[in-house]
C-alpha cells in the first residue's frame, strides 16, 4: 500500500455507494444496557470475527455504517443452511444477491480493504 493509501485508507472507503464499515452489537446477558461491539471493514470479515469469537448467529444486531447513518443488515443473508456464519465465497454470493453494489463486474468492491475484524469492545448502550 502506498504512503497515501496508508494515511487515507482504502480507496473504497470513499465510495458512497458502499458502506464505510460494519458493526455488530451483542447484548451482554445479565447486565442491562451492556453490549459487546465488533467491527470490520468488510461484512465477510465481520462474520469471520463473530465466528472466531464464538458469537451465536442469533445474538447480534449487525449494521452497515454509511455517511448518512447506520442501516441494519439482515442476519438471514449472513447465515448458511447449517445455521453457522457464512464464509467466503458463499458469503460473497449471498451479499451479491442481496446487497446492490457489493460485487460489480464480477469483482468485490471491498477488495482493497482488510478483512480482519476487531472486538469485542464492551460498553454501556446509549439506548
C-alpha positions in Angstrom: 0.0 0.0 0.0 1.3 3.5 -0.9 2.0 6.1 1.7 -1.1 8.0 0.6 -3.1 4.8 1.0 -1.8 4.2 4.5 -2.8 7.8 5.5 -6.2 8.0 3.8 -7.1 4.3 4.0 -8.6 2.1 1.3 -10.0 4.0 -1.7 -13.3 2.1 -1.5 -13.9 3.8 1.9 -14.7 7.0 -0.1 -17.2 5.3 -2.4 -20.5 6.4 -1.1 -22.3 3.6 -2.8 -21.0 1.0 -0.4 -20.8 1.0 3.5 -17.8 2.6 5.2 -17.6 -0.2 7.8 -19.7 -2.9 9.5 -20.6 -3.2 13.2 -22.1 -6.0 15.3 -23.6 -5.4 18.7 -24.2 -8.2 21.1 -26.1 -7.6 24.4 -24.3 -9.0 27.5 -26.6 -11.4 29.3 -27.4 -10.5 32.8 -26.1 -6.9 32.6 -28.8 -4.3 31.5 -27.5 -1.9 28.9 -24.1 -3.5 28.3 -23.1 -4.5 24.8 -20.1 -6.1 23.1 -19.3 -4.4 19.8 -17.3 -5.9 16.9 -16.1 -4.0 13.8 -14.7 -4.9 10.4 -14.1 -3.1 7.1 -16.0 -5.9 5.3 -19.1 -7.9 6.1 -17.3 -11.2 5.4 -14.5 -10.1 7.8 -17.1 -9.3 10.5 -18.7 -12.7 10.1 -15.3 -14.3 10.4 -14.6 -12.3 13.6 -18.0 -13.2 15.1 -17.4 -16.9 14.3 -14.0 -16.8 15.8 -15.3 -15.1 19.0 -18.0 -17.8 19.3 -20.9 -15.4 18.8 -24.0 -17.4 18.0 -25.8 -16.1 14.8 -29.0 -15.3 16.7 -27.3 -12.9 19.2 -26.0 -9.8 17.3 -27.6 -6.9 15.6 -25.4 -6.1 12.5 -25.2 -2.7 10.9 -23.6 -1.3 7.8 -22.2 2.2 8.6 -22.6 4.8 6.0 -22.0 8.6 6.0 -25.8 9.1 6.4 -26.0 6.7 9.3 -26.4 3.0 10.2 -28.6 0.6 8.3 -29.4 -2.9 9.7 -28.1 -6.0 7.9 -30.5 -8.9 7.7 -29.0 -11.9 9.5 -30.7 -14.3 7.1 -28.2 -13.2 4.4 -25.2 -13.9 6.8 -26.1 -17.4 7.9 -25.9 -20.7 6.0 -28.4 -23.5 5.9 -26.4 -25.2 8.7 -27.1 -22.2 11.0 -23.5 -21.1 11.0 -22.0 -17.8 9.8 -21.3 -17.8 6.1 -17.7 -17.8 5.0 -16.2 -16.7 1.7 -17.0 -17.5 -1.2 -20.6 -18.4 0.0 -20.8 -15.1 1.9 -19.8 -13.2 -1.2 -22.5 -14.9 -3.3 -25.2 -14.1 -0.7 -24.2 -10.5 -0.5 -24.0 -10.1 -4.3 -27.6 -11.3 -4.5 -29.0 -9.2 -1.7 -26.8 -6.0 -1.5 -26.5 -3.9 -4.6 -23.0 -2.7 -5.3 -21.3 -5.4 -3.3 -19.9 -7.1 -6.5 -19.5 -5.1 -9.7 -18.4 -6.7 -12.9 -17.5 -9.9 -11.1 -15.2 -8.1 -8.6 -15.7 -7.4 -4.9 -15.9 -3.7 -4.3 -14.2 -4.3 -0.9 -11.1 -6.0 -2.3 -8.8 -3.2 -1.2 -9.9 -3.5 2.5 -8.5 -5.6 5.3 -10.9 -8.5 6.2 -9.7 -8.7 9.8 -12.3 -7.8 12.4 -11.8 -6.4 15.9 -13.6 -6.7 19.1 -15.2 -7.2 21.4 -15.3 -3.7 22.9 -17.5 -3.7 25.9 -19.6 -0.6 26.6 -22.8 0.6 28.0 -25.5 1.1 25.4 -26.9 4.6 24.9 -30.4 3.1 24.4 
